[in-house]
Amino acid sequence: MVIVHPMRPRIIAGIVLAVIFVIWLTSAAIALPSLIYADTLTIEYCHDTRVVCYLHWPDGNYGIIDFWYVHFGISHSRADSILIWRRIHCNYIAVI
């Protein structure tokens, strides 16, 4: 779009920093349960010792299925909403 409209004003730095901050804040909020409920387990074998990191939920359920539903739900809905917003926005600009 810069080549087509060279004199059109660009996004100001404050908006860019606000968007970056919101992205970081959202990703930190999504990762917070992993930080809170992560635990380690030491497994000793005959000649080896391994440390395994796992999520220990308070209800005892490991929540693998729930994790995948939430993960794909958030990532796909976010990507789809961005694509839909861009499609509407670009069509609006093309009409003007």
FENKANOR-V249098 format. One record per run of one state. SS is the DSSP state (@ for helix, = for strand, . for the rest). FROM is the first residue (numbers start at 0). TO is the last residue. If there is no record, write none. Layout:
# FENKANOR-V249098
<<SS	FROM	TO> <SS	FROM	TO>>
This chain:
# FENKANOR-V249098
<<.	0	11> <@	12	36> <=	37	43> <.	44	47> <=	48	54> <.	55	62> <@	63	94> <.	95	95>>
